[in-house]
Amino acid sequence: MTELGLLLIAALAILPIVSLDTRASALPWYYGGDDGNTIYVAVGESIQDAIDAAGDGWTVELAPGEFPVVGPYGLSIYGKSITLLGATVYGYGEPASRIRFSYGANTEVANSERSIFRNLDLISSFGGYGAYGSYGSYGGPTLQLAGGAPLLENCVITNLDAGNSALTGAVFFTSGSSYGELTMIDTVIQVDELIGLRIVNNYGGALLDTCLIAGTGSGYGYGYGYGNGYAISAYGIPVTLLDTIVCGKNGPYGSQIEAVVIDLGGNCEALDCADCNPNPCPADLNQDDVVNGEDLSILLADWGCLGIECIGDINEDGLVNGADLTVILSTWGPCN
């Protein structure tokens, strides 16, 4: 059998796998309940009740779907370390559990040694009541973290309207005089009219590994931060960046980063996000923002092509072959 025939068999064998969206609904955690140190929360059930019932070091695991949290109060983790764990889109790894905050609701964590947020899509759509309890004055952050060494991994945080957020930010981290470090891995912060990440009264700072902070711009505030649009505001505090993109500032003044930056390499800071990732999805041959069977068809039609003009030469080695097919199969699904 030819090389192309073998590769086609391999490709067809995995297509039913990568095309699945989420895990089967027969899993018991769709119905709530608990299992040892994990409390499962079904759509429609209370996340806060699960947090309150969990012990120190426990996991609260959310089913796929959307969980609305309406203000002025939101979610609170106090005095214990909790892992708030979402589901992922099967085959893609993207968060499949969304918590939608509205009317000033957010998540507040205090006196927690190590709170973990993993595989979560967190979206705030209205500032309203904020971190300082004054309706219409201060927009609250999506995550307010006080103390400890919190971890955010594989999360998407979207804050669409945080009002007077020059004082907060989508993620607000403070630890008093402690050296606790905020760690963010494979996490995206998308914001409008506020700071992306703000750190105050903290010596530990933050580590951002393979993160994206985009679309910052504060149009509010009394003096501090007015219109600055900081992606990261951590004056005098160390922030370590690795393979991280900071871009899309829409505020009229200032820079995008206000911090003591420790650059570990692979980072990009630019006003236009396209300048940091000019070809974010090379296997998307027809440029419809998804790698699927249409792109595979284009590749196969171009199989064996030699030269720099070959559309199917994804890895740009001058030949359309199995190496290009591997790129398509390994990036199958929506472009990030």
C-alpha positions as CSV (number, residue, x, y, z in Angstrom):
1,M,0.0,0.0,0.0
2,T,1.3,3.5,-0.8
3,E,2.3,6.0,1.8
4,L,-0.6,8.2,0.9
5,G,-3.0,5.3,1.4
6,L,-1.7,4.5,4.8
7,L,-1.9,8.1,5.9
8,L,-5.5,8.4,4.6
9,I,-6.5,5.3,6.7
10,A,-4.9,6.9,9.8
11,A,-6.6,10.2,9.1
12,L,-10.1,8.6,8.7
13,A,-9.6,6.5,11.8
14,I,-9.2,9.6,14.1
15,L,-11.9,11.8,12.5
16,P,-14.7,10.3,14.5
17,I,-12.7,11.0,17.6
18,V,-11.7,14.6,17.0
19,S,-15.2,15.6,15.8
20,L,-16.8,14.9,19.1
21,D,-17.7,18.1,21.0
22,T,-18.0,17.0,24.7
23,R,-18.1,13.9,26.8
24,A,-21.2,11.7,26.7
25,S,-24.1,13.0,28.8
26,A,-24.4,9.6,30.5
27,L,-21.6,10.5,32.9
28,P,-22.9,10.6,36.5
29,W,-21.6,14.0,37.3
30,Y,-24.3,15.6,35.1
31,Y,-26.5,14.8,38.0
32,G,-24.5,16.3,40.8
33,G,-23.5,14.5,43.9
34,D,-20.0,13.8,45.2
35,D,-17.3,11.2,45.0
36,G,-14.7,11.3,47.9
37,N,-13.1,14.7,47.8
38,T,-14.8,15.9,44.6
39,I,-18.2,17.5,44.5
40,Y,-19.9,17.4,41.1
41,V,-22.1,20.3,40.0
42,A,-24.7,19.8,37.2
43,V,-26.0,22.7,35.1
44,G,-28.7,24.4,37.1
45,E,-27.2,23.6,40.5
46,S,-25.5,26.0,42.8
47,I,-21.7,26.3,42.5
48,Q,-21.6,28.2,45.8
49,D,-23.4,25.4,47.7
50,A,-20.7,23.0,46.4
51,I,-17.9,25.4,47.5
52,D,-19.4,25.8,50.9
53,A,-19.8,22.0,51.3
54,A,-16.2,21.2,50.1
55,G,-13.4,20.7,52.5
56,D,-9.9,22.1,52.3
57,G,-8.1,20.7,49.3
58,W,-11.3,19.4,47.7
59,T,-12.3,19.8,44.0
60,V,-15.6,21.3,42.8
61,E,-16.1,20.0,39.2
62,L,-18.6,21.6,36.8
63,A,-20.5,19.8,34.0
64,P,-20.2,21.3,30.5
65,G,-22.6,24.2,30.0
66,E,-23.4,27.6,31.3
67,F,-23.8,28.6,35.0
68,P,-25.3,32.1,35.5
69,V,-24.3,34.0,38.6
70,V,-26.2,37.2,39.2
71,G,-25.1,40.0,41.5
72,P,-24.6,41.9,43.6
73,Y,-23.1,38.8,45.2
74,G,-21.1,36.2,43.4
75,L,-19.0,33.2,44.3
76,S,-16.8,33.2,47.4
77,I,-14.0,30.9,48.5
78,Y,-12.8,31.8,52.0
79,G,-10.3,30.1,54.3
80,K,-9.7,27.0,52.3
81,S,-8.0,25.8,49.1
82,I,-10.4,24.7,46.4
83,T,-9.9,23.5,42.9
84,L,-12.7,24.8,40.7
85,L,-12.6,22.5,37.7
86,G,-14.5,22.8,34.4
87,A,-15.0,20.3,31.6
88,T,-13.2,20.6,28.3
89,V,-14.3,20.2,24.7
90,Y,-13.3,16.6,23.9
91,G,-10.4,16.5,21.4
92,Y,-9.7,20.2,21.6
93,G,-9.0,20.9,25.3
94,E,-10.8,24.2,25.3
95,P,-13.0,25.1,28.4
96,A,-16.6,23.7,28.1
97,S,-17.9,25.0,31.4
98,R,-18.9,28.7,31.4
99,I,-19.7,30.9,34.4
100,R,-21.5,34.0,33.3
101,F,-21.4,36.8,35.9
102,S,-23.8,39.7,35.7
103,Y,-24.8,42.8,37.7
104,G,-21.5,43.0,39.5
105,A,-21.2,39.4,40.5
106,N,-17.6,38.0,40.5
107,T,-15.5,35.4,42.3
108,E,-13.7,36.4,45.4
109,V,-11.0,34.3,47.1
110,A,-9.5,35.2,50.5
111,N,-7.2,33.4,53.0
112,S,-6.8,30.5,50.6
113,E,-3.3,29.0,50.5
114,R,-3.7,27.5,47.0
115,S,-6.9,28.0,45.0
116,I,-6.9,26.6,41.5
117,F,-9.1,27.5,38.6
118,R,-8.9,25.1,35.7
119,N,-10.7,24.7,32.3
120,L,-13.1,27.5,33.0
121,D,-14.7,30.1,30.7
122,L,-15.5,33.1,32.9
123,I,-17.4,36.0,31.5
124,S,-18.6,39.2,33.1
125,S,-21.1,41.3,31.2
126,F,-21.9,44.2,33.5
127,G,-19.9,46.0,36.2
128,G,-22.7,47.4,38.4
129,Y,-22.0,46.6,42.0
130,G,-18.3,46.4,42.3
131,A,-15.4,45.5,44.5
132,Y,-16.1,48.4,46.7
133,G,-19.8,47.8,47.0
134,S,-21.0,51.0,45.3
135,Y,-23.5,50.6,42.6
136,G,-22.5,52.3,39.4
137,S,-19.2,53.6,40.7
138,Y,-16.7,50.8,40.6
139,G,-16.8,47.8,38.3
140,G,-15.7,44.6,40.0
141,P,-13.1,42.3,38.6
142,T,-14.1,38.9,37.3
143,L,-11.6,37.3,39.7
144,Q,-10.6,39.0,42.9
145,L,-7.8,37.1,44.6
146,A,-6.5,38.0,48.1
147,G,-3.6,36.1,49.6
148,G,-2.0,32.7,48.9
149,A,-0.6,31.5,45.6
150,P,-3.6,31.0,43.2
151,L,-3.3,29.1,39.9
152,L,-5.3,29.8,36.7
153,E,-4.8,27.1,34.0
154,N,-6.6,26.7,30.7
155,C,-9.1,29.5,31.4
156,V,-10.7,32.2,29.3
157,I,-11.6,35.3,31.2
158,T,-13.8,37.8,29.3
159,N,-14.8,41.1,31.0
160,L,-17.0,43.2,28.7
161,D,-17.9,46.1,30.9
162,A,-16.4,46.7,34.3
163,G,-17.3,50.4,34.8
164,N,-14.7,52.3,36.7
165,S,-12.2,49.4,36.5
166,A,-9.0,51.5,36.6
167,L,-9.0,50.5,40.3
168,T,-9.4,46.7,39.7
169,G,-8.9,44.9,36.5
170,A,-10.4,41.7,35.1
171,V,-8.1,39.7,37.4
172,F,-7.2,41.6,40.7
173,F,-4.5,40.0,42.9
174,T,-3.3,41.2,46.2
175,S,-1.5,39.4,49.0
176,G,-0.7,42.1,51.5
177,S,2.9,41.6,52.6
178,S,3.1,38.0,51.5
179,Y,5.3,36.5,48.8
180,G,2.6,34.4,47.2
181,E,2.8,34.2,43.4
182,L,-0.1,34.2,41.0
183,T,0.5,31.6,38.3
184,M,-1.3,31.7,34.9
185,I,-0.8,28.9,32.4
186,D,-2.5,28.7,28.9
187,T,-4.9,31.4,30.0
188,V,-6.6,34.2,28.0
189,I,-7.8,37.5,29.3
190,Q,-10.1,39.4,26.9
191,V,-11.3,42.7,28.2
192,D,-13.0,46.0,27.1
193,E,-12.4,49.2,29.0
194,L,-10.4,47.9,31.9
195,I,-7.0,46.6,33.0
196,G,-6.4,43.0,32.2
197,L,-4.4,42.0,35.3
198,R,-3.8,44.2,38.3
199,I,-1.5,43.3,41.2
200,V,-1.1,45.5,44.3
201,N,0.4,45.1,47.8
202,N,2.2,41.9,46.8
203,Y,5.9,40.9,46.7
204,G,5.5,37.5,45.0
205,G,4.2,38.9,41.7
206,A,3.0,36.7,38.9
207,L,4.1,34.1,36.3
208,L,2.4,34.1,33.0
209,D,3.2,31.0,30.8
210,T,1.7,30.8,27.3
211,C,-1.0,33.4,28.0
212,L,-2.7,36.1,26.0
213,I,-4.0,39.4,27.4
214,A,-5.8,41.4,24.7
215,G,-8.1,44.3,24.1
216,T,-7.3,46.4,27.2
217,G,-8.3,50.0,27.6
218,S,-9.6,51.9,30.6
219,G,-11.7,54.9,29.8
220,Y,-12.6,55.5,33.4
221,G,-10.9,56.3,36.7
222,Y,-10.1,59.1,38.9
223,G,-6.5,60.0,38.1
224,Y,-4.8,56.6,38.4
225,G,-4.9,54.6,35.2
226,Y,-7.2,57.0,33.4
227,G,-7.3,55.9,29.8
228,N,-4.0,53.9,30.2
229,G,-5.4,50.6,29.1
230,Y,-2.7,48.6,30.9
231,A,-2.8,45.0,30.0
232,I,-0.7,44.4,33.2
233,S,-0.6,46.9,36.0
234,A,1.8,45.9,38.8
235,Y,3.9,48.9,39.6
236,G,7.2,47.9,41.1
237,I,6.1,44.2,41.3
238,P,7.9,41.4,39.3
239,V,5.9,39.8,36.5
240,T,7.6,36.9,34.7
241,L,6.5,36.3,31.1
242,L,7.1,33.2,29.0
243,D,5.6,32.6,25.5
244,T,3.0,35.2,26.3
245,I,1.3,37.7,24.1
246,V,0.2,41.2,25.3
247,C,-1.7,43.1,22.6
248,G,-4.7,45.1,21.4
249,K,-4.5,48.1,23.7
250,N,-7.3,50.5,22.9
251,G,-6.7,53.1,25.6
252,P,-5.3,56.5,24.4
253,Y,-2.4,56.8,26.9
254,G,0.4,55.0,28.4
255,S,2.0,51.6,27.8
256,Q,0.5,48.1,27.9
257,I,2.7,46.8,30.8
258,E,3.4,48.6,34.1
259,A,5.6,46.1,36.0
260,V,9.1,44.8,36.6
261,V,9.1,42.4,33.7
262,I,11.2,39.2,33.8
263,D,11.4,38.0,30.2
264,L,12.0,34.3,29.8
265,G,11.6,34.5,26.0
266,G,9.0,33.8,23.4
267,N,6.9,36.8,24.3
268,C,5.3,39.5,22.1
269,E,4.0,42.9,22.9
270,A,2.2,44.8,20.1
271,L,-0.7,47.2,19.6
272,D,-2.0,45.0,16.8
273,C,-2.5,41.4,17.9
274,A,-1.9,40.3,14.3
275,D,1.7,41.4,14.6
276,C,2.3,38.8,17.3
277,N,0.7,35.9,15.5
278,P,0.5,36.7,11.7
279,N,-0.4,33.1,10.8
280,P,-2.0,31.6,13.9
281,C,-3.6,28.6,12.1
282,P,-1.4,27.5,9.2
283,A,-3.4,24.3,8.6
284,D,-6.5,26.3,7.9
285,L,-5.9,26.3,4.1
286,N,-9.2,27.8,3.1
287,Q,-9.1,30.4,6.0
288,D,-12.5,29.7,7.5
289,D,-11.1,29.6,11.1
290,V,-11.4,25.9,11.4
291,V,-9.2,23.0,10.4
292,N,-11.5,20.3,9.0
293,G,-12.2,18.0,6.1
294,E,-12.2,20.9,3.6
295,D,-8.6,21.6,4.4
296,L,-7.8,17.9,4.2
297,S,-9.3,17.8,0.7
298,I,-7.2,20.8,-0.4
299,L,-4.1,19.1,1.0
300,L,-4.8,15.8,-0.8
301,A,-5.5,17.6,-4.1
302,D,-2.1,19.2,-3.8
303,W,-0.3,16.0,-2.7
304,G,3.2,15.6,-4.0
305,C,3.5,19.2,-5.1
306,L,7.0,20.6,-5.2
307,G,8.0,24.2,-4.9
308,I,7.3,27.4,-2.9
309,E,3.9,27.9,-4.5
310,C,2.2,24.7,-3.2
311,I,-0.8,25.7,-1.1
312,G,-0.7,22.4,0.8
313,D,2.9,22.9,1.9
314,I,2.0,23.8,5.4
315,N,5.4,23.3,7.0
316,E,7.1,25.2,4.1
317,D,9.7,22.5,3.3
318,G,9.0,22.6,-0.4
319,L,7.0,19.4,-0.6
320,V,3.4,18.4,0.2
321,N,3.6,15.1,2.0
322,G,2.9,13.3,5.2
323,A,4.5,15.9,7.3
324,D,1.9,18.4,6.2
325,L,-0.9,15.9,6.9
326,T,0.4,15.5,10.4
327,V,0.1,19.3,11.0
328,I,-3.6,19.1,9.8
329,L,-4.4,16.2,12.1
330,S,-2.6,17.6,15.1
331,T,-4.4,21.0,14.9
332,W,-7.9,19.6,13.9
333,G,-10.8,21.8,15.0
334,P,-11.4,25.5,15.6
335,C,-8.4,27.8,15.2
336,N,-7.4,29.4,18.5
